[in-house]
């Protein structure tokens, strides 16, 4: 098995590799900060007290996650909160949980909108770019949009410990009790792993790519005057 850094560098080049590293670190950091901002708004000062309201990716990802990122190219983060401090209790939990994926959706929106505007202002940047930097910029914005759409969808899967499970738990006491079962996290990780290693995940990635392309093309058409 070859190292992902080597593979990406050889097939996509250094700019793409650096773009991937940038977007992973930025997206996870802002995802966790969004959880923190929502928790603070709900009346919980834990993110501040624990020093997690920081722009430093290491604070959110931790050493183990960063090691895994170095090994396989993907990682995760953590924001410490105390749900019992939330003003709106269960609905506060749902709000705080959804804040992370919402941030990823916002990042995807900004990236793909910027890409569409750029394509619309100068269609050659999409069809026949005249300079290599144009290709790299398109790839950078496209990757930011696609990756954050993937993170948005991934985090909404309703299996522990993903955000989707916390959102769903806020809607039903029975579901909350089910998620609180000692084996719930292990079962959730098994389900999550099965999703990753089956065609379900690959089909989802393709679908997200098509959706991202469709949105960027619409923006480009609107900016370019429909022609």
C-alpha positions in Angstrom: 0.0 0.0 0.0 1.4 3.4 -1.0 1.3 6.6 0.9 -1.5 8.9 0.0 0.8 12.0 0.0 3.0 10.3 -2.6 0.0 9.2 -4.7 -1.6 12.7 -4.7 1.8 14.4 -5.4 2.5 12.0 -8.4 -1.0 12.1 -9.9 -2.3 15.6 -9.0 0.8 17.6 -8.3 2.0 19.7 -5.3 -0.7 22.5 -5.6 -3.5 19.9 -5.3 -1.8 18.2 -2.3 -1.4 21.5 -0.5 -5.0 22.4 -1.3 -6.2 19.2 0.2 -4.2 19.8 3.4 -5.4 23.4 3.6 -9.1 22.5 3.2 -9.0 19.6 5.6 -7.4 21.7 8.4 -9.6 24.7 7.7 -12.8 22.8 7.4 -12.4 20.7 10.5 -11.2 23.8 12.5 -14.2 25.9 11.5 -16.6 23.0 11.9 -15.5 22.6 15.6 -15.5 26.4 16.2 -19.1 26.5 14.9 -20.0 23.9 17.6 -18.3 26.1 20.1 -20.0 29.4 19.0 -23.4 27.7 19.1 -22.6 26.2 22.6 -21.6 29.6 23.9 -24.8 31.1 22.5 -26.7 28.4 24.3 -25.1 29.5 27.6 -22.3 27.0 27.9 -18.8 28.5 28.5 -17.0 25.2 28.3 -15.4 25.9 24.9 -13.9 29.1 26.3 -12.8 27.5 29.7 -11.1 24.6 28.0 -9.2 26.8 25.5 -11.0 25.3 22.5 -12.0 28.6 20.9 -8.8 28.7 19.0 -7.9 28.9 15.3 -5.1 26.3 15.9 -6.1 23.0 14.2 -4.0 21.0 16.7 -6.3 22.2 19.5 -9.3 20.7 17.7 -7.9 17.7 16.0 -5.4 16.4 18.6 -2.2 14.6 18.0 -3.8 11.2 17.2 -6.1 12.7 14.6 -3.2 14.5 13.0 -1.1 11.3 12.9 -4.0 9.5 11.2 -4.3 12.5 8.8 -0.6 12.1 7.9 -1.1 8.4 7.3 -4.4 8.3 5.3 -5.2 11.9 4.4 -8.3 12.3 6.6 -9.0 13.4 10.1 -11.6 14.5 12.7 -12.0 17.1 15.5 -13.6 17.5 18.8 -15.2 20.4 20.7 -15.8 20.0 24.4 -19.3 21.1 25.5 -21.6 20.5 28.5 -25.1 20.0 27.1 -26.7 20.3 30.6 -25.7 24.0 30.4 -27.7 24.7 27.3 -30.6 27.1 27.6 -32.9 25.0 25.4 -31.8 21.6 26.6 -32.4 19.0 24.0 -33.1 21.4 21.2 -30.0 23.2 22.2 -28.1 20.0 21.7 -29.6 19.7 18.2 -28.6 23.3 17.4 -25.1 22.9 18.6 -24.7 19.5 16.8 -26.0 21.0 13.5 -23.8 24.1 13.7 -20.8 22.1 12.6 -22.3 20.6 9.4 -23.9 24.0 8.7 -20.4 25.6 8.7 -19.3 23.0 6.2 -22.3 23.8 4.0 -21.5 27.5 4.2 -17.9 26.9 3.2 -19.1 24.8 0.3 -21.5 27.5 -0.7 -18.7 30.2 -0.6 -16.2 28.1 -2.5 -18.5 26.9 -5.3 -20.1 30.3 -5.7 -16.7 31.9 -6.1 -15.8 29.2 -8.6 -19.0 29.8 -10.5 -18.5 33.6 -10.6 -14.9 33.1 -11.8 -16.1 30.7 -14.6 -18.9 33.1 -15.5 -16.6 36.2 -15.8 -14.1 34.3 -17.9 -15.4 31.1 -19.4 -12.0 30.1 -20.7 -10.9 29.5 -17.1 -13.2 26.5 -17.2 -13.0 25.3 -20.8 -9.4 26.2 -21.9 -7.4 28.0 -19.2 -4.5 29.9 -20.6 -2.3 29.6 -17.6 -1.4 26.9 -15.2 -2.4 29.0 -12.1 -5.9 29.1 -13.4 -6.1 25.3 -13.3 -4.8 25.3 -9.8 -7.2 28.0 -8.7 -10.2 26.1 -10.2 -9.0 22.9 -8.5 -8.6 24.8 -5.2 -12.1 26.2 -5.2 -13.7 23.0 -6.5 -11.9 20.9 -3.8 -13.1 23.3 -1.1 -16.7 23.0 -2.2 -16.7 19.3 -2.9 -14.9 18.4 0.4 -17.2 20.5 2.5 -20.3 19.0 0.9 -18.8 15.6 1.7 -18.2 16.6 5.3 -21.7 18.1 5.6 -23.3 14.8 4.4 -20.9 12.6 6.4 -21.5 14.4 9.7 -25.3 14.1 9.3 -25.3 10.3 9.2 -27.3 9.4 12.3 -24.8 7.0 13.9 -22.7 7.8 17.0 -20.5 9.7 17.4 -21.4 11.8 14.4 -23.5 15.0 14.6 -26.5 13.4 13.0 -27.0 11.1 16.0 -27.1 14.0 18.4 -29.6 15.9 16.2 -31.8 12.8 16.0 -31.5 12.1 19.7 -32.9 15.5 20.5 -36.2 14.6 18.8 -37.0 11.5 20.7 -36.3 10.1 24.2 -36.4 6.5 22.9 -33.8 7.3 20.3 -31.7 9.1 23.0 -31.9 6.0 25.2 -30.9 3.8 22.2 -27.8 6.0 21.6 -26.9 5.9 25.3 -26.6 2.1 25.2 -23.0 1.1 26.1 -22.6 -0.6 22.7 -24.1 2.2 20.6 -20.8 3.9 19.8 -19.2 0.6 18.7 -22.2 -0.3 16.6 -22.2 3.2 15.1 -18.5 2.9 14.1 -19.2 -0.5 12.5 -22.0 1.0 10.5 -19.8 4.0 9.5 -17.0 1.7 8.5 -19.3 -0.4 6.3 -20.6 2.7 4.6 -17.0 3.7 3.8 -15.9 0.4 2.4 -19.0 -0.3 0.3 -20.3 1.3 -3.0 -22.7 3.4 -0.9 -19.9 5.8 -0.1 -18.5 5.9 -3.7 -21.9 6.5 -5.1 -22.4 9.3 -2.6 -19.1 10.9 -3.6 -20.0 10.9 -7.2 -23.4 12.3 -6.5 -21.9 15.1 -4.4 -19.5 15.9 -7.2 -22.4 16.1 -9.7 -24.3 18.4 -7.4 -21.3 20.7 -6.9 -20.6 20.9 -10.7 -24.3 21.6 -11.3 -24.4 24.5 -8.8 -21.1 26.0 -10.0 -22.4 25.8 -13.6 -25.6 27.6 -12.7 -23.7 30.4 -11.0 -21.4 30.7 -14.0 -24.4 30.8 -16.4 -26.1 33.6 -14.3 -22.9 35.6 -14.1 -22.1 35.2 -17.8 -25.6 36.4 -18.8 -27.0 33.0 -19.7 -24.8 32.6 -22.8 
